[in-house]
Amino acid sequence: MPALGEDIFMAAGLGKQRLYIVPSRDLVVVRFGWTLTNLFSDQESLKRIIGQSD
């Protein structure tokens, strides 16, 4: 996800659980939600959190 920053770190868990760390923005995001479909997108979610658009 270079478009969102060069320093994004992610850990992925079961059911699309996620941990994102973005040091340049002093940001840590934890997603505990359970997703039964493949509609979740890491890149789209981070764009919304960070506030970037295409």
N, CA, C and O atoms as a GROMACS GRO file, in nm:
protein
  216
    1MET      N    1   0.081  -0.119   0.000
    1MET     CA    2   0.000   0.000   0.000
    1MET      C    3   0.086   0.126   0.000
    1MET      O    4   0.066   0.214   0.084
    2PRO      N    5   0.179   0.136  -0.092
    2PRO     CA    6   0.269   0.251  -0.094
    2PRO      C    7   0.198   0.384  -0.110
    2PRO      O    8   0.249   0.486  -0.064
    3ALA      N    9   0.083   0.387  -0.172
    3ALA     CA   10   0.011   0.513  -0.191
    3ALA      C   11  -0.036   0.571  -0.057
    3ALA      O   12  -0.060   0.691  -0.047
    4LEU      N   13  -0.047   0.487   0.044
    4LEU     CA   14  -0.093   0.532   0.175
    4LEU      C   15   0.022   0.567   0.268
    4LEU      O   16  -0.001   0.621   0.376
    5GLY      N   17   0.142   0.537   0.228
    5GLY     CA   18   0.259   0.568   0.310
    5GLY      C   19   0.359   0.455   0.304
    5GLY      O   20   0.323   0.339   0.283
    6GLU      N   21   0.482   0.489   0.323
    6GLU     CA   22   0.590   0.390   0.315
    6GLU      C   23   0.609   0.314   0.446
    6GLU      O   24   0.682   0.215   0.450
    7ASP      N   25   0.544   0.360   0.553
    7ASP     CA   26   0.571   0.300   0.684
    7ASP      C   27   0.446   0.236   0.745
    7ASP      O   28   0.425   0.247   0.866
    8ILE      N   29   0.365   0.170   0.664
    8ILE     CA   30   0.247   0.101   0.716
    8ILE      C   31   0.285  -0.043   0.748
    8ILE      O   32   0.340  -0.115   0.665
    9PHE      N   33   0.253  -0.083   0.870
    9PHE     CA   34   0.275  -0.221   0.914
    9PHE      C   35   0.139  -0.282   0.945
    9PHE      O   36   0.051  -0.213   0.998
   10MET      N   37   0.121  -0.409   0.912
   10MET     CA   38  -0.008  -0.472   0.932
   10MET      C   39   0.009  -0.614   0.985
   10MET      O   40   0.102  -0.685   0.946
   11ALA      N   41  -0.081  -0.654   1.074
   11ALA     CA   42  -0.091  -0.792   1.118
   11ALA      C   43  -0.233  -0.837   1.084
   11ALA      O   44  -0.328  -0.763   1.109
   12ALA      N   45  -0.247  -0.957   1.029
   12ALA     CA   46  -0.377  -1.008   0.987
   12ALA      C   47  -0.416  -1.128   1.072
   12ALA      O   48  -0.335  -1.215   1.103
   13GLY      N   49  -0.545  -1.131   1.107
   13GLY     CA   50  -0.596  -1.241   1.187
   13GLY      C   51  -0.718  -1.305   1.123
   13GLY      O   52  -0.762  -1.264   1.016
   14LEU      N   53  -0.771  -1.405   1.187
   14LEU     CA   54  -0.887  -1.480   1.141
   14LEU      C   55  -1.009  -1.389   1.130
   14LEU      O   56  -1.031  -1.305   1.217
   15GLY      N   57  -1.088  -1.406   1.025
   15GLY     CA   58  -1.210  -1.328   1.008
   15GLY      C   59  -1.186  -1.183   0.972
   15GLY      O   60  -1.269  -1.097   1.002
   16LYS      N   61  -1.074  -1.155   0.909
   16LYS     CA   62  -1.035  -1.020   0.867
   16LYS      C   63  -1.007  -0.927   0.986
   16LYS      O   64  -1.021  -0.805   0.974
   17GLN      N   65  -0.966  -0.983   1.098
   17GLN     CA   66  -0.918  -0.898   1.207
   17GLN      C   67  -0.786  -0.838   1.162
   17GLN      O   68  -0.706  -0.904   1.096
   18ARG      N   69  -0.764  -0.712   1.198
   18ARG     CA   70  -0.646  -0.642   1.149
   18ARG      C   71  -0.585  -0.554   1.256
   18ARG      O   72  -0.654  -0.504   1.346
   19LEU      N   73  -0.456  -0.535   1.246
   19LEU     CA   74  -0.381  -0.438   1.324
   19LEU      C   75  -0.299  -0.359   1.224
   19LEU      O   76  -0.217  -0.416   1.152
   20TYR      N   77  -0.320  -0.228   1.218
   20TYR     CA   78  -0.243  -0.139   1.131
   20TYR      C   79  -0.164  -0.044   1.220
   20TYR      O   80  -0.217   0.008   1.318
   21ILE      N   81  -0.038  -0.022   1.185
   21ILE     CA   82   0.045   0.075   1.255
   21ILE      C   83   0.108   0.166   1.150
   21ILE      O   84   0.172   0.120   1.055
   22VAL      N   85   0.087   0.298   1.168
   22VAL     CA   86   0.140   0.397   1.075
   22VAL      C   87   0.217   0.501   1.157
   22VAL      O   88   0.159   0.602   1.198
   23PRO      N   89   0.347   0.477   1.182
   23PRO     CA   90   0.425   0.568   1.266
   23PRO      C   91   0.428   0.712   1.218
   23PRO      O   92   0.426   0.803   1.301
   24SER      N   93   0.433   0.736   1.089
   24SER     CA   94   0.441   0.873   1.038
   24SER      C   95   0.317   0.955   1.071
   24SER      O   96   0.321   1.078   1.067
   25ARG      N   97   0.207   0.889   1.103
   25ARG     CA   98   0.083   0.958   1.139
   25ARG      C   99   0.046   0.937   1.285
   25ARG      O  100  -0.064   0.973   1.328
   26ASP      N  101   0.137   0.877   1.363
   26ASP     CA  102   0.109   0.845   1.504
   26ASP      C  103  -0.024   0.772   1.516
   26ASP      O  104  -0.108   0.807   1.598
   27LEU      N  105  -0.042   0.668   1.433
   27LEU     CA  106  -0.170   0.601   1.421
   27LEU      C  107  -0.157   0.451   1.445
   27LEU      O  108  -0.069   0.385   1.389
   28VAL      N  109  -0.246   0.399   1.528
   28VAL     CA  110  -0.262   0.255   1.548
   28VAL      C  111  -0.410   0.225   1.535
   28VAL      O  112  -0.492   0.288   1.602
   29VAL      N  113  -0.446   0.129   1.449
   29VAL     CA  114  -0.586   0.092   1.429
   29VAL      C  115  -0.598  -0.058   1.452
   29VAL      O  116  -0.521  -0.137   1.398
   30VAL      N  117  -0.697  -0.096   1.534
   30VAL     CA  118  -0.726  -0.237   1.558
   30VAL      C  119  -0.867  -0.263   1.510
   30VAL      O  120  -0.961  -0.193   1.549
   31ARG      N  121  -0.884  -0.363   1.425
   31ARG     CA  122  -1.016  -0.402   1.375
   31ARG      C  123  -1.046  -0.541   1.427
   31ARG      O  124  -0.981  -0.639   1.390
   32PHE      N  125  -1.147  -0.550   1.514
   32PHE     CA  126  -1.187  -0.678   1.571
   32PHE      C  127  -1.304  -0.740   1.497
   32PHE      O  128  -1.341  -0.854   1.525
   33GLY      N  129  -1.363  -0.667   1.403
   33GLY     CA  130  -1.484  -0.713   1.334
   33GLY      C  131  -1.465  -0.847   1.265
   33GLY      O  132  -1.357  -0.878   1.216
   34TRP      N  133  -1.570  -0.924   1.264
   34TRP     CA  134  -1.570  -1.054   1.197
   34TRP      C  135  -1.638  -1.037   1.063
   34TRP      O  136  -1.749  -0.984   1.056
   35THR      N  137  -1.575  -1.081   0.956
   35THR     CA  138  -1.631  -1.068   0.823
   35THR      C  139  -1.648  -1.207   0.763
   35THR      O  140  -1.553  -1.283   0.751
   36LEU      N  141  -1.771  -1.238   0.726
   36LEU     CA  142  -1.799  -1.369   0.668
   36LEU      C  143  -1.789  -1.368   0.516
   36LEU      O  144  -1.791  -1.474   0.452
   37THR      N  145  -1.777  -1.249   0.458
   37THR     CA  146  -1.765  -1.238   0.312
   37THR      C  147  -1.629  -1.177   0.279
   37THR      O  148  -1.554  -1.138   0.369
   38ASN      N  149  -1.599  -1.169   0.153
   38ASN     CA  150  -1.473  -1.110   0.108
   38ASN      C  151  -1.488  -0.963   0.069
   38ASN      O  152  -1.409  -0.912  -0.010
   39LEU      N  153  -1.588  -0.895   0.124
   39LEU     CA  154  -1.613  -0.756   0.086
   39LEU      C  155  -1.519  -0.657   0.154
   39LEU      O  156  -1.512  -0.542   0.113
   40PHE      N  157  -1.446  -0.700   0.256
   40PHE     CA  158  -1.356  -0.611   0.328
   40PHE      C  159  -1.229  -0.588   0.247
   40PHE      O  160  -1.172  -0.683   0.193
   41SER      N  161  -1.185  -0.463   0.237
   41SER     CA  162  -1.063  -0.429   0.165
   41SER      C  163  -0.969  -0.352   0.258
   41SER      O  164  -1.006  -0.246   0.309
   42ASP      N  165  -0.849  -0.403   0.278
   42ASP     CA  166  -0.751  -0.334   0.362
   42ASP      C  167  -0.721  -0.195   0.307
   42ASP      O  168  -0.720  -0.098   0.382
   43GLN      N  169  -0.696  -0.186   0.178
   43GLN     CA  170  -0.657  -0.059   0.119
   43GLN      C  171  -0.770   0.043   0.128
   43GLN      O  172  -0.746   0.158   0.163
   44GLU      N  173  -0.893   0.003   0.097
   44GLU     CA  174  -1.005   0.096   0.104
   44GLU      C  175  -1.032   0.140   0.248
   44GLU      O  176  -1.063   0.257   0.272
   45SER      N  177  -1.020   0.049   0.342
   45SER     CA  178  -1.041   0.084   0.482
   45SER      C  179  -0.938   0.186   0.530
   45SER      O  180  -0.972   0.283   0.597
   46LEU      N  181  -0.812   0.164   0.496
   46LEU     CA  182  -0.707   0.258   0.538
   46LEU      C  183  -0.722   0.393   0.469
   46LEU      O  184  -0.696   0.497   0.530
   47LYS      N  185  -0.765   0.393   0.344
   47LYS     CA  186  -0.788   0.521   0.275
   47LYS      C  187  -0.893   0.602   0.352
   47LYS      O  188  -0.878   0.723   0.369
   48ARG      N  189  -0.999   0.537   0.397
   48ARG     CA  190  -1.105   0.607   0.470
   48ARG      C  191  -1.055   0.655   0.606
   48ARG      O  192  -1.088   0.766   0.648
   49ILE      N  193  -0.977   0.574   0.672
   49ILE     CA  194  -0.926   0.612   0.805
   49ILE      C  195  -0.829   0.729   0.794
   49ILE      O  196  -0.837   0.825   0.871
   50ILE      N  197  -0.738   0.722   0.697
   50ILE     CA  198  -0.636   0.825   0.680
   50ILE      C  199  -0.695   0.949   0.612
   50ILE      O  200  -0.643   1.059   0.629
   51GLY      N  201  -0.803   0.932   0.536
   51GLY     CA  202  -0.868   1.045   0.473
   51GLY      C  203  -0.818   1.075   0.333
   51GLY      O  204  -0.826   1.189   0.288
   52GLN      N  205  -0.767   0.973   0.265
   52GLN     CA  206  -0.719   0.992   0.128
   52GLN      C  207  -0.824   0.942   0.030
   52GLN      O  208  -0.900   0.850   0.059
   53SER      N  209  -0.826   1.004  -0.087
   53SER     CA  210  -0.913   0.957  -0.195
   53SER      C  211  -0.829   0.935  -0.319
   53SER      O  212  -0.716   0.983  -0.328
   54ASP      N  213  -0.884   0.862  -0.415
   54ASP     CA  214  -0.810   0.835  -0.540
   54ASP      C  215  -0.794   0.957  -0.625
   54ASP      O  216  -0.734   0.950  -0.732
   0.00000   0.00000   0.00000
